[in-house]
Amino acid sequence: MDFKFTPQQEAFRQEVREFLRQELGPNWKGGKTHEMFSPEFSRKLGKKGWIGIGWPKEYGGGGRPHMDQLIFGEEMLYGRAPAAAHILAQNMVGPTLINVGSEEHKKKFLPMILSGEVVFCLAYTEPQAGSDLASLQTNAVADGDYFRINGQKTFISFAGEAHYGWIGVRTDPNAPKKHRGISIFIVDMKTPGITTRELHTMFDHTLYEVFFDDAKVHKSCVVGQLNQGWYYITQALDHERVFMASSIAGYQRIFDEIVEYAKVTKRDGRLLSKDPVIQQKLTEMAIELHVGRLLGYRLAWLLEQGIVPFSEASISKVFTSELEKRLGNLGMQVLGLYGQLQRGARQAPYDGYLEWEYRFSPMQAVGGGANEIQRIIIAIAGLGLPR
């Protein structure tokens, strides 16, 4: 397998890298989750035509192959670009609408997504339905040309900032199998009957509870066909896999900073980089990062061949999310007590980014599908083991 990129792909990588350098400045170190939410930056990407670069051209996208999308994702993540405002809409909402959405939805939402003018939140998780999403209880009951939605969602990112919610609800409580009675709605978050409440986390990211109290939405808000939402949810997760393939680049940036710190910092009169224990730990992490990158490249390659990497995506997700936790631990070991200094502290290395990363990393094993569930997928779909 040849991993060498074409001259055109390398030129594209340099173009993205230079754009980020100009827009973010040479001293940009990245920020906490809420600082990575910048509608202004998303609009600039939209003007460059870099939102939806993998969407079909007939829908306004760039039509670029999966490897180009991977390159773009790598540069965005390594550069810690503040792209959170449009990522959900680009990776999940837009592709699903292209596949199953009505012409009305396509005409209304796709241009807004591509220009970075609209923010979506993803509202699936409920207090009693997280990994077992088919058990969700928020319901939508038909009322003439409308539906009335009642229920609660929890741990929802950017629900307080979003213009629209991409909502999973139960529309057929009598379906023979629970996953068959689910539908997807696009709901204006200012609809009467929808309220949000902040949930504060240990990694300084505000999540939300979302309450639906007889919220009345038109039947045109249904995405695709009624009661087909489970299949749309799984399709949307498929679209996220290219972004997943590039996730290791963000961890590489953290590792590079740890290595740089070891090269210039002395402890007990000797450079940390000369400590054989630290050398061993750094080389082990370098190997793991290389493995993670190859897993990501394989995902992109499989998608290029038209193969849905079902179990392979779960393998990559488990490995990279747990790698991130090991990386945070490594950083704390190398930086020592300085690693615990938060942003704003005078002697905090890299403006305290690693301290925040250490607190943030455990979430990755839960978000996007808990690793326990991913291991079940690997067992059944990858190894052919019984359910």
N, C-alpha and C positions, 0 to 999 in steps of 0.2 A: 504494500500500500504506500503510495507516494504522498507525503504530507506537505510537499513544497507548494506554496501558493504561486499563482500566476503573477507576472509583472503588473497586470491590471489590478489584481487584488491587493498587491503590496502598495500600489499607488493609492488605492482607495483607503487603505489603512493609514497611510501617511496624511491623506487629506483629512480624515476624521481626527487624527491626533493633533494636527495643526489647528483645526477649528476649535477643539477643546482648549488648546493652549491659549488661543486668542480670546475666547469667550470667558474662560475661568481664571486666566492669569497664571503665571508661573508658580505662585505661592499657594495655590488652592490645594488644600489637604483633604477636602471632603468634609462632610458634616454628619450630624445625627440624622435620624430618619426624617424628621420634619423639615430639616434644611435641604433634603434631597427632593423636596416637593417644590418645584418652581414652574408655574404655568408660563412665565415669561420665557424661560429657557426652552420649554416645550414648543412654544410658538416660533422660536428661532429655528428649531429643528424642522418644524413644519415648513417654514419658508425655504429651507435647504432641500426639501423633498426627502428628508431622512426619517420621517415617521411613516411606518408601513412600507419600508423598502422591499419587503418580500411579498406584499400584496400584489395581485394581478394588475397589470397596467390598465385594463378596462375599467377598473374601479378606482383609478387614481394612484395606485401604488407604484413602486419602483420595479416590480417584477424581477428582483434580483434573486439568484439561487441561494440555497441554504448556507453555503460556505461564506458567501458575502454577508449574509445576515449574522453569521457567527463572528466574522471579523469585526463588524460594526458593534456587536454586543461586547466583544472583548475590549475594544477601545473605550466604550462608554463605561464599562465596569472598572477597568484599570484606572481610568481618569476620574472615577467617582462623580460622574456627571449627574446633576440633579434632575433626573428624568422621571421621577415617580408620578408626576401628574398625568402622564399619558400612557404609561407602560401597560396598565390593565386594558385600556381601550384598544391599544395597538395589538397586543398579543392575544387577547381573548374575545373581546366584544366584536371588533371589526371582522376578524376572520369568520366568526360564527354567523354574523349577519350576511357576509358574502356567500356563505354556503346555504343558509336556510332562511334568511331574513326576507321580509316582504320588500317590494320595491319602494314602498313608502319609508320604511326604516333605512334602507340603503341610501336613498336620496337625502334623507334628513341627517343621518348620523355619520356616514362615512366621510363626507367632506369636513365635518367639524373635527373628527378624530384626526384626520390627516393634517389639518392646520394647527392642531394643538389647542383648539378653542374649547374643548369640552373635557370634563373630568368625570369618570365613572368610579363608583365603588362596587365591590363584589360582595353581595350579601347572601351567603349560603349558610354559614355556621350558626347554630342555635344552641341554647344551653344544654339541650339533650340530643343534639345531632351535630357532631363534629366529624370525626373519621367515618362514622356511619351516617353519611349524608342522606341516604335514602329514607332515614327515619325523621326527616324534618317535618315539623307540625304547623308552621305558618301556612295559613290557608287563604285561598281566594275563592269566593262564592259568587257565581253569576247572578247579576241583577239587571236584567234587560240588556242594554248595550254596554253595561259596565260590570266590573268585578269589585267586590269589597274585600279588602285584605286585612286580616287580623293575625297577630302573632308577634314574635320577638326574634331578632337576630343579635348575635354578640361577637365580639372580637373583630369588628369590621374596620379596616383601614380607610381613612380619608372620608368616612361617611359625613363628617361635618363640613367638608370642603366640596364634596361632589355635587355636580349638577344633576346627575342621574344615578340611579341604582340599578344594577343588574341582579335581579332578585329571583331566587329559587323558592317556589311556593307549591303547596299541595292543592291541586284542582280536582282530583278524583279520590276521595277518601275510601272508596269502595273498590279500588283497583285490586285485581287478584294478587299482584305482587307490588310491594310498596313503592318500588322505583318507577313503576309505570304510571303513577298518578301525579307526577311532578311536571310543572310548567315553568318557563322563564318569562319574566316580565321586565320591561324597561320602564322604570318609574321615576317621574320627576320628584326629586327629594324635597321639594317645597310643597308637595301635595298635602292638603289638610288631612290630619290624622297620622302623619309621620313625624315622630320626634326622635331625637338622638340624645344620648347621655355619654359623657366621656368616661373612658377607662384608662387609667394611667398605669404604665408598665415600668419594669425595672430598667428597661433600655431607653427610657425617655421618649418613647413613641406613644402618642395618644391614639388608642383604639376607641371604638364606639359600640355601645348598644343601640340598636335601632328598634323602635316600637311602632307597630302598625295597629292603629285603633280605628277600625272601620274606614280605612283609607280607600277612597273611591277612584278607580282608574278605568279608563276606556278599554274596551276589548281589543282595540288596535295596539295596545301596549304589549300584547302577547307576542313573544318571539317565535316565529315558525308556527308549528302546529301545537295545539293544546295537548297536554299530557305527554309530550315528547321531550320534556326538559332534561331528563336524566341523560339522554343520548347527546343532547347539546352540551351538557356540562362536561361529559367525557371528551367530546370533540374539542371543546375549548381548551381542556388540559393538554390535548395533543399539540395544539398550536403553540403552547408555551414551551415546548421542548427545545426549540432552537435557542431561546433565551437561556434555558437551563444549561445547554451545552457550553455556553460562554461564561458561566458563573465563576469558573475557577480563576478567571482573570482578576476578579476583585480580590481574591485571596492571595494571588501572586503579588499584588501591590503591597499588601500587608507584610508578606514574607520579605519582599525586597527592602522594606523599611527596617524590619528587624535585623536583617543581614547588615544593612548600612550602619545601624546603631552599633552592632557588635564590632564592626571594623574601626570605628572611631572612638569608642568609649573604653576607658580603662577602669579596672577594678582591682584594688590591691596592687596598683602599679603596673599591671599588665593588661594589654588589650584583651577584651572579651573574646575576640576572634581567635586568640591563641590558646584559649582554654580547650583542651581536648574533649571535655564533656559537652561544651556548647557546640563545638565543631560537629560532634556526633549527632546531636539533636537537630542541628541545621541541615545536615546532609540527609537525614531521615525524612525531614519535612520536604526537602527539595524533591526527593524520590516520589513522595506521595502526591505532590503537586503535579509532577510529570504524569503520573498515572491518571489523576483526575482530568488533566487536559486531554489525554488520549481518549478517555471515556467520552468526553464532550465531542471530540472530533469524530468519533465513531457514530455518535447520535446524528450529527450533521450529515455524515456520509450516507447513513442508512436512509435518511429523509431524502437525500439527493437521488437515491435509487427507487424512491417511491415506496419504501418499507416503513411502516409505523413501528417505531422502536419501543414497544410497550414495556417489556420487562427490562430492556436495556436502559430506558429512561429512569426506571425505579432504581436500578443498580447505581446509576450516576448520581441520582438524588441522595440516596443513602450515603454513598461514599463521600460526596463533597460536603454535605451538611455536617457529617460527623468529623470530617477533616477540618472544617471551620472551627469546631470546638477545640480540637487538638492544637490548631494554630493559635488560638487565643491563649491557651495554657502555655504554649511555647513562648509566646511574647512576654507573658508575665514572668516566666523563669529567666529570660534573657535580660529584660529591663529591670528586674528586681523591684524594689519598692517604688522606683520612679514610674513603673508601669501602672501603679494605682492612682497616679495623679490625674485629675480630670481637667478638661478644657478650662483654660484661663489661669491654671497654676503656672507660676513662672518657670519651673523646671520640668514641666510635663513634656516628654518626648512627643514630637509630631502632634503637638497641641492636644494631647490626651486622647487621640483617636483610638489607640489600642485599648485603653481602659473601657471606652464605650463598646468597642467590638467584643470585648470579653463578656460584657453583660448582654449583648445582642445575640451572640452566636447560639445559645441554647434554643432560641425560637425557631431556627432554621430546621431543626429536626421535627418540628410540629407543623409549621406552615407549609402549604402546598401539598398536604397529605402526609400524615404522621409516618415516621419511619417504620413503625410496627406494621402498618398497612402496606407500605412499600415492600417489606420483606415477605408478606403473604403473596403479593403480586409476583414477586420473583420466584417464590416456591411453586406457585400454580402455573403461571404463564411461562416462566423461564425454565423451570426444572421438571415440569409435568407432574408435580406431586399432587396427591388428592386434596380436595377441599376439606 
